[in-house]
Amino acid sequence: MPSETAKLYLSHLLAASLSNLKLTPYLDSVDISFPEPKFGDFSTNAALILAKKTKAQPVEISKQIIEEIQKIDDKKVFGEITTTGGFINFKLSDGYLLKTMQAILDQRDLFGCSLLGEGKTVVVEYFQNNVAKPPHVGHLRSAIIGDCLLRVLKSQGFKTISDTHIGDWGVQFGILLYAFKTLKPDMDVLEKDPINELNKLYVAMSAQIEAKPELRDLAKAEFKKLEDGDEQNRKLWQWFVDESLKDFERYRLILGILPFDYNLGESFYEKHMPEVLAEFEEKKLISKGETGELYVDLENFGLGRCILIKSDGATTYHLRDFATYIYRKKQFNFYRNIYEVDNRQAHHFKQLFKSLELAGYPAKTDSVHVEHGYMSLPEGAISTRKGTTISLQNLITEAEKRAAKIIEEKNPDLENKASVAKQVALAAIKYFDLSHNRKTEIVFTWDKALSFEGNTGPYLQYTHARIHGIIRKFQISTDNFQINGKFQATNFKPEESAVLRKLVQFPEIVAQVTEDYYPNNLCNYLFELSQTFNAFYQEIPVLQEKDESLKSFRLNLIAATAQVIKNGLYLLGLEAPEEM
């Protein structure tokens, strides 16, 4: 039974009971939520909705549903079903809680995984770093959220395809090419540190363009030459890209992000753009503007004009994104196409999906913009062009220094201090982002981003390490744990029951993130589990317990808790050290 989540099983029970009671026509869907613990483990308002539609009393309908469910719950998953104010509340049986704990110990790293997405392909696009620009804190959000979603989707059986879709095309390359040719960089310095030096060139030329706007036309001309295949510009551009990909891979490894299946930049779709134009032309979707630009008219949908070709003949992001979608659809036949991109691109994706819909593609249902709020600095927006950034390298270095200092103070004899400091530093950085609702705007400050106390990644790591410290004191391997058959489930103390009930929720939370793409729900769950465990350990003896069956149960309980924390940390992209 634990292979099927309790929530899914309950949804089946409710569907069957409503069908037996001939109430199904009155209810489109059944909502199941997590109520306050005092009410139970699950709750539904189905009786309230049915009462309004059938003109019956909620209490009477609740009683009918409860009686029907008790008849058909042959697995005895629910020990107590009650009704309060029209809500039906379900409390898991002690036997089910024990079965779940055993399932955690049996399945280990696989607990929380499912075959929900079996046979379905999902494309996840994230960490769209730009060529010739060092990544900064603003790039973290897409990288960290995208990696987490990829891990979660993999765990649920989806076939995943990840792509960075790096920014390697556009007018910014005209600016960089013009800067390279006119500002004459020191080639020795450039070869030693190409990305930072190229970025300096870009910033310097951007400043000149701001002072003399007419220079932008010269930069745009350089990009047009690049698009037209100018040999010199193509050679320089390819060098920019090659060096950037090396730098990108270096940061991917530093951040502990899963390897990408593809690094198909915007330039990859250059050869596919004429096909898109021909297709859209054939479907009579293209209009010509007053200054010669080509666009899809979305005025009737309140979305303005979706420009494909600018008046100067240069292509746009939209045209490349149309080519990207169509290529992916044909190549991978995806079930879902996810763009993890910040919310400033919301209008872009609305235009993209609507235009594709008009062209006959199912983008409305098979593609989603998983947007995140913009990260800024206290003094304002992050801008590479204006030079107002905090480099990712500086952030990581500072985090490691702070983590190493704390470890030296609290556990100077710890082996592999440098390695653990790196794990803790990354946990602080990544969890800071993931624990926010992804739609919120974040103002970056050093103290908040690198906090090691409260609802933080290091706190979860510490709880995991603390449990392993307890196990080391007992001097046994978690692989040898067995639940003592003499232990009676009815002996649960409230603190034990609280931990068991939190453990049961883990697969439910993972499934929820699979559906709504909010990693902060997983963060909140792991924090609550850690708090619940620490409250249990403070009140309930484990190593000092005289009753061997109780001691065995409690050791199993803490081992299961450590396993779930470890599994959750992995899905967030964080390490789970056994000692800190």
C-alpha positions as CSV (number, residue, x, y, z in Angstrom):
1,M,0.0,0.0,0.0
2,P,2.7,2.6,0.8
3,S,3.7,2.5,-2.9
4,E,0.4,4.3,-3.6
5,T,0.1,7.6,-1.7
6,A,-2.6,7.8,1.0
7,K,-4.0,10.9,-0.7
8,L,-4.4,9.1,-4.0
9,Y,-6.0,6.1,-2.3
10,L,-8.4,8.4,-0.5
11,S,-9.4,10.1,-3.8
12,H,-10.2,6.6,-5.1
13,L,-12.3,5.8,-1.9
14,L,-14.2,9.1,-2.2
15,A,-14.9,8.5,-5.9
16,A,-16.2,5.0,-5.3
17,S,-18.3,6.1,-2.3
18,L,-19.9,9.0,-4.2
19,S,-20.6,6.7,-7.1
20,N,-22.3,4.1,-4.8
21,L,-24.4,6.9,-3.2
22,K,-25.3,8.2,-6.7
23,L,-23.8,11.6,-5.8
24,T,-21.2,11.8,-8.6
25,P,-23.4,13.9,-11.0
26,Y,-23.4,16.7,-8.4
27,L,-19.7,17.0,-8.0
28,D,-17.2,17.9,-10.8
29,S,-14.1,17.1,-8.6
30,V,-13.1,16.3,-5.1
31,D,-10.7,18.6,-3.2
32,I,-8.5,16.9,-0.6
33,S,-6.4,19.1,1.6
34,F,-4.0,18.9,4.6
35,P,-6.0,20.3,7.6
36,E,-4.6,21.4,11.0
37,P,-3.1,18.3,12.7
38,K,-5.8,18.3,15.4
39,F,-8.5,17.5,12.8
40,G,-6.6,14.7,11.1
41,D,-4.3,14.0,8.2
42,F,-6.6,14.8,5.3
43,S,-9.9,16.7,4.9
44,T,-12.5,17.3,2.2
45,N,-15.3,19.8,1.7
46,A,-17.2,17.5,-0.6
47,A,-20.1,17.2,1.8
48,L,-20.5,21.0,1.9
49,I,-20.6,21.3,-1.9
50,L,-23.0,18.4,-2.2
51,A,-25.3,19.8,0.4
52,K,-25.7,23.1,-1.5
53,K,-26.5,21.2,-4.7
54,T,-28.9,18.6,-3.2
55,K,-30.5,20.9,-0.6
56,A,-29.5,18.3,2.1
57,Q,-27.9,18.8,5.4
58,P,-24.0,18.6,5.3
59,V,-24.0,16.5,8.5
60,E,-26.3,13.9,6.9
61,I,-24.3,13.7,3.7
62,S,-21.1,13.5,5.7
63,K,-22.4,10.5,7.6
64,Q,-23.4,8.7,4.4
65,I,-20.0,9.2,2.9
66,I,-18.2,8.1,6.0
67,E,-20.3,5.0,6.3
68,E,-19.6,4.1,2.7
69,I,-15.9,4.7,2.9
70,Q,-15.6,2.6,6.1
71,K,-17.3,-0.3,4.2
72,I,-14.8,-0.2,1.2
73,D,-11.6,0.8,3.0
74,D,-10.4,-2.9,3.0
75,K,-6.8,-1.8,3.5
76,K,-7.7,-0.2,6.8
77,V,-5.7,2.9,5.9
78,F,-7.9,5.2,8.0
79,G,-8.3,4.6,11.7
80,E,-10.7,7.4,12.3
81,I,-13.1,9.4,10.1
82,T,-15.0,12.3,11.6
83,T,-17.0,15.4,10.5
84,T,-16.6,18.9,11.7
85,G,-18.6,21.8,10.3
86,G,-19.4,19.9,7.1
87,F,-15.8,18.9,6.5
88,I,-14.9,15.2,6.5
89,N,-11.6,14.6,8.3
90,F,-9.5,11.4,7.9
91,K,-6.9,10.2,10.3
92,L,-4.5,7.5,9.2
93,S,-4.4,4.3,11.2
94,D,-1.4,3.4,13.3
95,G,-0.9,0.3,11.3
96,Y,-0.6,2.4,8.1
97,L,1.9,4.7,9.7
98,L,4.1,1.7,10.7
99,K,3.8,0.3,7.1
100,T,5.0,3.6,5.7
101,M,8.0,3.7,8.1
102,Q,8.9,0.2,7.0
103,A,8.5,1.3,3.3
104,I,10.9,4.1,3.9
105,L,13.5,1.7,5.3
106,D,13.0,-0.8,2.5
107,Q,12.9,1.7,-0.4
108,R,15.7,4.0,1.0
109,D,16.7,6.5,-1.8
110,L,13.7,5.5,-3.9
111,F,11.1,6.4,-1.3
112,G,9.0,9.2,-2.7
113,C,9.5,8.1,-6.3
114,S,6.6,7.0,-8.5
115,L,5.7,6.0,-12.0
116,L,3.3,9.0,-12.3
117,G,5.0,10.2,-15.5
118,E,5.8,6.9,-17.1
119,G,5.8,7.1,-20.9
120,K,5.7,10.9,-20.9
121,T,8.5,13.2,-22.0
122,V,9.0,16.6,-20.4
123,V,11.4,19.2,-21.8
124,V,12.8,21.6,-19.1
125,E,14.6,24.7,-20.3
126,Y,16.5,26.7,-17.6
127,F,19.7,28.5,-16.7
128,Q,19.7,30.5,-19.9
129,N,23.0,32.2,-19.3
130,N,24.3,34.6,-21.9
131,V,27.4,34.1,-23.9
132,A,30.5,36.2,-22.9
133,K,28.9,37.2,-19.6
134,P,30.0,35.7,-16.2
135,P,26.9,34.4,-14.3
136,H,25.8,36.6,-11.4
137,V,23.3,36.1,-8.5
138,G,20.4,37.0,-10.8
139,H,21.1,33.9,-12.8
140,L,20.8,31.7,-9.8
141,R,17.0,31.6,-9.7
142,S,16.5,29.9,-13.1
143,A,19.4,27.5,-12.5
144,I,18.4,26.4,-9.0
145,I,14.6,26.2,-9.6
146,G,15.0,24.5,-12.9
147,D,17.4,21.9,-11.5
148,C,15.1,21.1,-8.7
149,L,12.1,20.7,-11.0
150,L,14.2,18.4,-13.2
151,R,15.1,16.2,-10.3
152,V,11.4,16.1,-9.1
153,L,10.1,15.2,-12.5
154,K,12.7,12.4,-12.9
155,S,11.7,11.0,-9.5
156,Q,8.1,10.7,-10.8
157,G,9.0,8.6,-13.8
158,F,9.0,11.3,-16.5
159,K,11.5,11.0,-19.3
160,T,13.2,14.4,-18.9
161,I,15.1,16.4,-21.5
162,S,17.1,19.4,-20.2
163,D,18.3,22.3,-22.3
164,T,20.0,25.5,-21.4
165,H,18.9,27.4,-24.5
166,I,21.8,29.7,-24.0
167,G,21.7,33.3,-25.3
168,D,24.2,33.2,-28.1
169,W,22.4,35.3,-30.7
170,G,21.0,38.8,-30.9
171,V,21.9,42.5,-31.1
172,Q,24.1,42.2,-27.9
173,F,26.6,40.3,-30.1
174,G,26.7,43.2,-32.5
175,I,27.6,45.4,-29.5
176,L,30.3,42.9,-28.4
177,L,31.7,42.6,-31.9
178,Y,31.8,46.3,-32.4
179,A,33.5,46.7,-29.0
180,F,36.1,44.0,-29.8
181,K,37.0,45.7,-33.1
182,T,37.1,49.3,-31.8
183,L,38.3,49.1,-28.2
184,K,41.2,46.8,-29.1
185,P,41.5,44.5,-26.0
186,D,44.8,43.2,-24.7
187,M,45.0,39.7,-26.2
188,D,47.2,38.3,-23.5
189,V,44.8,39.3,-20.8
190,L,41.9,38.2,-22.9
191,E,43.3,34.7,-23.3
192,K,43.9,34.3,-19.6
193,D,40.4,35.4,-18.5
194,P,38.2,35.6,-21.6
195,I,34.7,35.8,-20.1
196,N,35.4,38.7,-17.6
197,E,37.4,40.6,-20.2
198,L,34.7,40.2,-22.9
199,N,32.2,41.4,-20.3
200,K,34.3,44.5,-19.6
201,L,34.3,45.2,-23.3
202,Y,30.5,44.9,-23.4
203,V,30.0,47.1,-20.4
204,A,32.4,49.8,-21.8
205,M,30.7,49.8,-25.2
206,S,27.3,50.0,-23.6
207,A,28.4,53.1,-21.7
208,Q,29.6,54.6,-25.0
209,I,26.3,53.8,-26.7
210,E,24.4,55.4,-23.8
211,A,26.4,58.6,-24.3
212,K,26.2,58.4,-28.1
213,P,23.0,56.5,-29.2
214,E,24.1,56.7,-32.8
215,L,26.7,54.0,-32.1
216,R,24.0,51.5,-31.6
217,D,23.3,51.5,-35.3
218,L,26.9,50.6,-35.9
219,A,26.6,47.7,-33.4
220,K,23.4,46.5,-35.1
221,A,25.2,46.5,-38.4
222,E,27.8,44.2,-37.0
223,F,25.0,41.8,-35.9
224,K,23.4,42.0,-39.3
225,K,26.8,41.0,-40.8
226,L,27.0,38.1,-38.4
227,E,23.5,36.9,-39.5
228,D,24.5,37.3,-43.1
229,G,27.5,35.0,-42.6
230,D,30.4,37.5,-42.5
231,E,33.5,35.3,-42.0
232,Q,35.4,37.5,-39.5
233,N,32.3,38.0,-37.3
234,R,31.4,34.3,-37.5
235,K,34.9,33.3,-36.3
236,L,34.9,35.8,-33.4
237,W,31.4,34.8,-32.4
238,Q,32.2,31.1,-32.4
239,W,35.2,31.8,-30.1
240,F,32.9,33.8,-27.8
241,V,30.5,30.8,-27.6
242,D,33.2,28.1,-27.1
243,E,34.8,30.0,-24.2
244,S,31.4,30.7,-22.7
245,L,30.4,27.0,-22.8
246,K,33.6,26.1,-20.9
247,D,32.8,28.7,-18.3
248,F,29.1,27.5,-18.1
249,E,30.2,23.9,-17.5
250,R,32.5,25.1,-14.7
251,Y,29.7,26.9,-12.9
252,R,27.3,23.9,-13.5
253,L,29.8,21.7,-11.6
254,I,30.3,24.3,-8.8
255,L,26.6,24.6,-8.3
256,G,26.0,20.9,-8.3
257,I,23.4,21.1,-11.1
258,L,22.6,17.9,-13.1
259,P,24.3,17.6,-16.5
260,F,22.3,19.1,-19.4
261,D,21.1,16.9,-22.2
262,Y,21.5,19.8,-24.6
263,N,23.1,23.2,-24.8
264,L,21.2,24.3,-27.9
265,G,21.6,28.0,-28.1
266,E,19.4,30.4,-30.0
267,S,21.8,30.2,-32.9
268,F,21.0,26.5,-33.4
269,Y,17.6,27.5,-34.7
270,E,18.9,30.0,-37.2
271,K,18.6,27.4,-40.0
272,H,15.0,26.6,-38.9
273,M,13.7,30.1,-38.9
274,P,13.0,30.3,-42.7
275,E,10.8,27.2,-42.3
276,V,8.8,28.9,-39.6
277,L,8.3,32.0,-41.7
278,A,7.2,29.9,-44.6
279,E,4.7,28.0,-42.4
280,F,3.3,31.1,-40.8
281,E,3.0,32.7,-44.2
282,E,1.2,29.7,-45.6
283,K,-1.3,29.8,-42.7
284,K,-1.8,33.6,-43.3
285,L,-0.6,34.6,-39.9
286,I,2.0,37.2,-41.0
287,S,1.3,40.9,-41.4
288,K,3.7,43.6,-42.6
289,G,4.1,46.8,-40.5
290,E,4.3,50.4,-41.5
291,T,8.2,50.3,-41.4
292,G,8.5,46.9,-43.0
293,E,8.6,44.7,-39.9
294,L,6.8,41.3,-40.1
295,Y,4.6,40.3,-37.2
296,V,1.7,38.1,-36.0
297,D,-1.3,40.3,-35.2
298,L,-2.5,39.5,-31.7
299,E,-4.4,42.8,-31.1
300,N,-7.7,41.0,-30.8
301,F,-6.4,39.0,-27.9
302,G,-5.0,42.1,-26.1
303,L,-1.4,41.0,-26.8
304,G,-0.3,43.5,-29.4
305,R,2.0,42.6,-32.2
306,C,4.4,39.6,-32.1
307,I,7.4,40.8,-34.1
308,L,9.2,38.1,-36.1
309,I,11.5,40.3,-38.4
310,K,12.5,43.8,-37.4
311,S,12.3,46.7,-39.9
312,D,16.1,46.4,-40.4
313,G,15.7,42.7,-41.4
314,A,17.1,41.3,-38.1
315,T,15.3,38.3,-36.5
316,T,13.8,38.4,-33.1
317,Y,13.7,36.2,-30.0
318,H,10.1,35.3,-30.9
319,L,11.1,33.8,-34.3
320,R,13.8,31.8,-32.7
321,D,11.4,30.6,-29.9
322,F,8.9,29.5,-32.5
323,A,11.6,27.5,-34.2
324,T,12.6,26.1,-30.9
325,Y,9.1,24.9,-29.9
326,I,8.4,23.4,-33.4
327,Y,11.8,21.6,-33.4
328,R,11.3,20.2,-29.9
329,K,7.7,19.0,-30.7
330,K,8.9,17.2,-33.8
331,Q,12.1,15.8,-32.2
332,F,10.9,14.8,-28.8
333,N,7.0,14.7,-29.1
334,F,6.9,16.1,-25.6
335,Y,4.0,15.8,-23.1
336,R,5.1,19.1,-21.4
337,N,7.5,21.9,-22.5
338,I,8.6,23.9,-19.4
339,Y,10.3,27.3,-19.7
340,E,11.8,28.3,-16.3
341,V,12.3,32.0,-17.0
342,D,11.7,35.2,-14.9
343,N,8.4,37.0,-14.9
344,R,9.6,39.9,-17.0
345,Q,9.1,37.5,-20.0
346,A,5.5,36.8,-19.2
347,H,4.2,38.9,-22.1
348,H,6.7,37.2,-24.4
349,F,5.4,33.7,-23.6
350,K,1.7,34.8,-23.8
351,Q,2.4,36.0,-27.3
352,L,4.4,32.9,-28.1
353,F,1.8,30.4,-26.9
354,K,-1.1,32.3,-28.6
355,S,0.7,32.6,-31.9
356,L,1.5,28.8,-31.8
357,E,-2.1,28.1,-31.0
358,L,-3.2,30.1,-34.0
359,A,-0.7,28.1,-36.1
360,G,-2.4,24.9,-35.0
361,Y,0.0,23.8,-32.2
362,P,-1.2,22.7,-28.7
363,A,1.1,25.1,-26.9
364,K,-1.8,26.2,-24.7
365,T,-1.9,22.8,-23.0
366,D,1.5,21.3,-23.6
367,S,3.7,24.3,-22.7
368,V,4.1,26.3,-19.5
369,H,6.0,29.4,-18.4
370,V,7.2,28.6,-14.9
371,E,7.9,32.1,-14.0
372,H,10.0,33.3,-11.1
373,G,10.2,36.8,-9.5
374,Y,13.1,39.1,-10.3
375,M,16.1,39.3,-8.0
376,S,17.5,42.7,-7.4
377,L,20.0,44.4,-5.1
378,P,19.1,46.9,-2.3
379,E,20.3,49.7,-4.5
380,G,18.2,48.6,-7.6
381,A,18.2,46.3,-10.6
382,I,21.0,43.9,-11.5
383,S,22.5,44.9,-14.8
384,T,25.5,43.5,-16.6
385,R,25.4,46.4,-19.0
386,K,25.6,48.9,-16.2
387,G,28.0,46.8,-14.2
388,T,25.7,46.5,-11.1
389,T,26.1,42.8,-10.3
390,I,27.4,40.4,-7.7
391,S,29.3,37.6,-9.4
392,L,28.3,34.0,-8.7
393,Q,31.9,33.3,-8.0
394,N,32.2,35.9,-5.2
395,L,28.9,34.7,-3.7
396,I,30.1,31.1,-3.5
397,T,33.6,32.1,-2.2
398,E,32.0,34.2,0.6
399,A,29.6,31.4,1.5
400,E,32.4,28.9,1.8
401,K,34.3,31.3,4.1
402,R,31.4,31.7,6.4
403,A,30.6,28.0,6.5
404,A,34.2,27.1,7.2
405,K,34.3,29.6,10.1
406,I,31.2,28.2,11.7
407,I,32.4,24.6,11.4
408,E,35.8,25.6,12.9
409,E,34.0,27.1,15.9
410,K,31.5,24.3,16.5
411,N,33.3,21.1,15.3
412,P,37.1,21.8,14.9
413,D,37.9,18.1,14.8
414,L,35.6,17.3,11.9
415,E,37.2,15.4,9.1
416,N,36.9,16.8,5.6
417,K,36.1,20.3,6.9
418,A,36.7,21.9,3.5
419,S,34.4,19.5,1.7
420,V,31.6,19.9,4.3
421,A,32.0,23.7,4.2
422,K,31.3,23.6,0.4
423,Q,28.2,21.4,0.9
424,V,26.9,23.7,3.6
425,A,27.7,26.9,1.6
426,L,25.8,25.6,-1.4
427,A,22.9,24.6,0.8
428,A,22.6,28.1,2.2
429,I,22.7,29.7,-1.2
430,K,20.3,27.4,-3.0
431,Y,17.8,27.0,-0.2
432,F,17.6,30.7,0.2
433,D,16.2,30.8,-3.3
434,L,14.1,27.6,-3.3
435,S,12.4,28.4,0.1
436,H,10.8,31.5,-1.4
437,N,7.6,31.2,-3.4
438,R,9.1,31.3,-6.9
439,K,6.8,34.2,-8.0
440,T,8.0,36.5,-5.2
441,E,10.5,39.3,-6.0
442,I,13.8,38.8,-4.0
443,V,16.1,41.6,-2.8
444,F,19.5,40.0,-2.4
445,T,21.4,40.7,0.8
446,W,24.5,38.9,2.0
447,D,23.1,38.1,5.4
448,K,19.8,36.6,4.2
449,A,21.3,34.7,1.3
450,L,24.0,33.1,3.5
451,S,22.0,32.5,6.7
452,F,22.7,29.3,8.5
453,E,20.0,29.4,11.1
454,G,16.2,29.0,11.1
455,N,14.4,27.8,7.9
456,T,17.7,27.3,6.0
457,G,19.4,24.5,4.1
458,P,22.2,24.1,6.7
459,Y,19.5,23.6,9.4
460,L,18.1,20.7,7.4
461,Q,21.6,19.3,6.9
462,Y,22.3,19.7,10.6
463,T,19.2,17.7,11.5
464,H,20.2,14.9,9.1
465,A,23.8,14.9,10.6
466,R,22.4,15.0,14.1
467,I,20.4,11.8,13.5
468,H,23.5,10.0,12.1
469,G,25.3,11.1,15.2
470,I,22.7,9.4,17.3
471,I,23.0,6.3,15.2
472,R,26.8,6.3,15.5
473,K,26.5,6.3,19.3
474,F,24.4,3.2,19.0
475,Q,27.2,1.7,16.9
476,I,25.0,-0.1,14.3
477,S,24.3,0.3,10.7
478,T,20.9,1.6,9.5
479,D,20.9,-1.3,7.1
480,N,20.4,-3.6,10.1
481,F,17.3,-1.9,11.4
482,Q,14.2,-4.1,11.8
483,I,10.9,-3.2,13.5
484,N,10.4,-5.4,16.5
485,G,7.2,-7.4,16.0
486,K,6.4,-7.1,19.7
487,F,5.9,-3.4,19.6
488,Q,2.3,-2.4,19.7
489,A,1.3,0.5,17.5
490,T,-1.2,1.8,20.0
491,N,1.7,2.8,22.3
492,F,2.6,5.8,20.1
493,K,3.3,8.9,22.1
494,P,2.1,12.2,20.6
495,E,5.7,13.2,19.6
496,E,6.2,9.8,17.8
497,S,2.9,10.1,16.1
498,A,3.7,13.6,14.9
499,V,6.9,12.4,13.2
500,L,5.2,9.4,11.6
501,R,2.4,11.6,10.2
502,K,4.9,14.0,8.7
503,L,6.8,11.2,7.0
504,V,3.7,10.0,5.3
505,Q,3.3,13.4,3.6
506,F,6.6,13.2,1.7
507,P,5.3,11.5,-1.4
508,E,2.3,13.7,-1.4
509,I,4.4,16.9,-1.3
510,V,6.7,15.6,-4.1
511,A,3.7,14.8,-6.3
512,Q,2.3,18.3,-5.6
513,V,5.6,20.0,-6.7
514,T,5.3,17.8,-9.9
515,E,2.0,19.4,-10.6
516,D,2.4,23.1,-9.6
517,Y,6.2,23.6,-9.8
518,Y,6.6,25.3,-6.4
519,P,9.8,24.0,-4.7
520,N,9.1,26.1,-1.7
521,N,6.4,23.6,-0.7
522,L,9.0,20.9,-0.4
523,C,11.3,23.3,1.6
524,N,8.5,24.1,4.0
525,Y,7.7,20.4,4.4
526,L,11.4,19.5,5.2
527,F,11.7,22.3,7.7
528,E,8.5,21.2,9.4
529,L,9.7,17.6,9.5
530,S,13.0,18.7,11.0
531,Q,11.3,20.8,13.6
532,T,8.9,17.9,14.4
533,F,11.9,15.5,14.8
534,N,13.8,17.8,17.0
535,A,10.8,18.3,19.3
536,F,10.4,14.5,19.4
537,Y,14.1,14.0,20.3
538,Q,14.0,16.6,23.0
539,E,11.1,14.9,24.8
540,I,11.4,11.2,24.0
541,P,14.4,9.1,25.1
542,V,16.0,7.0,22.3
543,L,19.4,5.6,23.4
544,Q,18.4,5.6,27.1
545,E,15.1,3.7,26.5
546,K,15.1,0.4,28.6
547,D,12.4,-1.3,26.6
548,E,14.2,-2.9,23.7
549,S,11.1,-3.0,21.4
550,L,10.6,0.7,22.0
551,K,14.2,1.5,21.5
552,S,14.2,-0.5,18.2
553,F,11.1,1.3,17.0
554,R,12.5,4.8,17.8
555,L,15.8,4.0,16.1
556,N,13.8,2.9,13.1
557,L,11.8,6.1,13.3
558,I,14.8,8.4,13.4
559,A,16.5,6.4,10.6
560,A,13.4,6.8,8.5
561,T,13.4,10.5,9.2
562,A,17.0,10.9,8.1
563,Q,16.2,9.0,4.9
564,V,13.3,11.3,4.0
565,I,15.4,14.4,4.8
566,K,18.2,13.0,2.6
567,N,15.7,12.3,-0.3
568,G,14.2,15.7,0.0
569,L,17.6,17.4,0.1
570,Y,18.6,15.6,-3.1
571,L,15.4,16.8,-4.9
572,L,16.4,20.3,-3.9
573,G,19.9,19.8,-5.3
574,L,21.5,19.8,-1.8
575,E,24.0,17.4,-0.2
576,A,23.1,15.5,3.0
577,P,26.4,15.3,5.1
578,E,26.3,12.7,7.9
579,E,28.6,14.8,10.1
580,M,28.9,18.5,10.5
